[in-house]
């Protein structure tokens, strides 16, 4: 990726960037575009944080944890749906591949708030952290109780033990992220926890079982 293209990526939304840089419109091409776009965003943030090496290192560590959790989210959603919906494999794989893009705005927000005044602390931030943590842990508890429907259980592509291992990995990744973020009642911590409260693919799978 050229320097000019990366400068574009830092200033444009993903769809416009993909069009301007002429990425293949296929699903694979869009996966590649998302990877390049996120890589440029990450490089730009690292450049902006070059004067604060400790914060830069923390952002790199958090990026790894966010990306791991997002990838596990998509893979687990697929494992819980495979056999019932032939399109779920493609949807989940591409969602996992493109989840790297959603990580970068959170990291930039965290970096911006990291040096904010102490007045950024307060009860609302603490409440937001608590709510995000609660939503994530409740999702994990629901996943541990989840049972496949008859059609999925009978599918040759379904592996119950593999799903349970994925759930354990998902919980581990989320708890690792929470441990890294800490429990301070400030805006940066609240922003860092917020992605834990949202899991579009997996929440959709769980919701479909309740219908």
HELIX and SHEET records of a PDB file:
HELIX    1   1 UNK A    3  UNK A   11  1                                   9    
HELIX    2   2 UNK A   14  UNK A   20  1                                   7    
HELIX    3   3 UNK A   27  UNK A   48  1                                  22    
HELIX    4   4 UNK A   53  UNK A   79  1                                  27    
HELIX    5   5 UNK A   88  UNK A  114  1                                  27    
HELIX    6   6 UNK A  118  UNK A  120  5                                   3    
HELIX    7   7 UNK A  123  UNK A  145  1                                  23    
HELIX    8   8 UNK A  150  UNK A  153  1                                   4    
HELIX    9   9 UNK A  160  UNK A  181  1                                  22    
HELIX   10  10 UNK A  187  UNK A  194  1                                   8    
HELIX   11  11 UNK A  195  UNK A  197  5                                   3    
HELIX   12  12 UNK A  200  UNK A  210  1                                  11    
END                                                                             
